[in-house]
Amino acid sequence: MSEFTEGTLFRRSDTPIIENTVKRLTIPQRLETLNDEWGVLLADVRLNSANRTELGGWARESSSSLPLLGFQHAGDHGWGYQLFHEGKICASCEVSHEIEFGMVVEQIEALHPDLDPMDVYVSNEALTQRLYAEICQSAAYRANIEAQYQHKNVAAFASFGTPPNVIRRLDALLTAESYLKAPLEQVFQFREALNLLPMEWKNYHYDDKEGE
């Protein structure tokens, strides 16, 4: 089973405020302690757009009093964050590990509009490999990677008391160069830098990697 982690992180020192503000939520949720620095709100938002909208509204409103960090990690598919502060999302990042695949499928659709692109993808290996090679050398591919980090605004992590050296580390990490070097390592290094290593295999529906 592939990991799907999702939760809203807060400073442990803000736990009393969180315990009070979550009372406004009508959706199923629970609070957990990650470590001495972080706690997490796990809410039932999977496959439920209404619940997700409610959680987002709650996070914006609550961030008027304290910073919050929405975090998602969908295994090999990608990961991302949204930093809520002063009533708005002031930093965000959405990293996909499927950029090349999506661009290859688009190219196949353009070349063979009357065929199922996935049939071509599987059956015509030579074409698929040629397209991968071309796309990974293209300016469009590089631009799509860079676009993932245009709203990273790592300076906003200072709202959590994150020290300057860690913010500099995040700034160097969340780049196209880092992605191209080791895309699957970025999320681990992000969590490591922020002391969030326990934030894995966590969402409202399961507690550990043994299953839901």
Beta strands, then each sheet from edge to edge (+ up, - down):
strand 1: 5-11
strand 2: 29-33
strand 3: 38-43
strand 4: 68-73
strand 5: 78-85
strand 6: 88-96
sheet 1: 2+ 3- 1+ 4- 5+ 6-
end
